[in-house]
């Protein structure tokens, strides 16, 4: 999706009301694509797996 189509999608979710100005920086941050280097992916997966295991009993 393009940046403009994402902004229209957010406005559609918000409805007919004007989106508050204080939310615009957060919305911009959330719709901005993020890139993670391939070298960091195993570290992220290990971290997520440790979070999953820490929530299990035993």
C-alpha positions as CSV (number, residue, x, y, z in Angstrom):
1,X,0.0,0.0,0.0
2,X,1.2,3.5,-0.7
3,X,1.5,6.1,2.0
4,X,-1.6,8.0,0.7
5,X,-3.7,4.8,0.5
6,X,-2.7,4.0,4.1
7,X,-3.7,7.5,5.2
8,X,-7.1,7.1,3.5
9,X,-7.5,3.7,5.2
10,X,-6.8,5.2,8.7
11,X,-9.3,8.1,8.0
12,X,-11.9,5.5,6.9
13,X,-11.4,3.7,10.2
14,X,-11.7,6.9,12.1
15,X,-15.0,7.7,10.3
16,X,-16.3,11.2,9.5
17,X,-14.6,12.8,12.5
18,X,-11.3,14.7,12.1
19,X,-8.3,12.7,13.4
20,X,-6.8,14.6,16.4
21,X,-3.6,16.3,15.6
22,X,-1.8,14.7,18.6
23,X,-2.4,11.3,17.1
24,X,-0.9,12.1,13.7
25,X,2.8,11.5,14.6
26,X,1.8,8.1,16.1
27,X,-0.2,7.2,13.0
28,X,2.7,8.2,10.8
29,X,5.1,6.0,12.8
30,X,2.7,3.0,12.6
31,X,2.1,3.2,8.8
32,X,5.8,3.8,8.0
33,X,7.3,0.5,6.7
34,X,10.1,-0.9,8.9
35,X,13.1,-2.9,7.7
36,X,15.0,-5.4,9.8
37,X,18.4,-6.6,8.6
38,X,18.6,-10.3,7.9
39,X,21.4,-10.7,10.4
40,X,19.1,-9.6,13.3
41,X,16.3,-11.9,12.5
42,X,17.7,-14.9,14.4
43,X,18.2,-12.7,17.5
44,X,14.7,-11.4,17.3
45,X,13.3,-15.0,16.9
46,X,15.4,-16.2,19.9
47,X,14.1,-13.2,22.0
48,X,10.5,-14.0,21.0
49,X,11.0,-17.7,21.8
50,X,12.4,-16.8,25.2
51,X,9.3,-14.7,25.9
52,X,7.1,-17.6,24.9
53,X,9.0,-20.1,27.1
54,X,9.0,-17.8,30.1
55,X,5.2,-17.7,30.1
56,X,4.9,-21.5,30.3
57,X,4.5,-23.3,33.6
58,X,7.2,-25.6,34.9
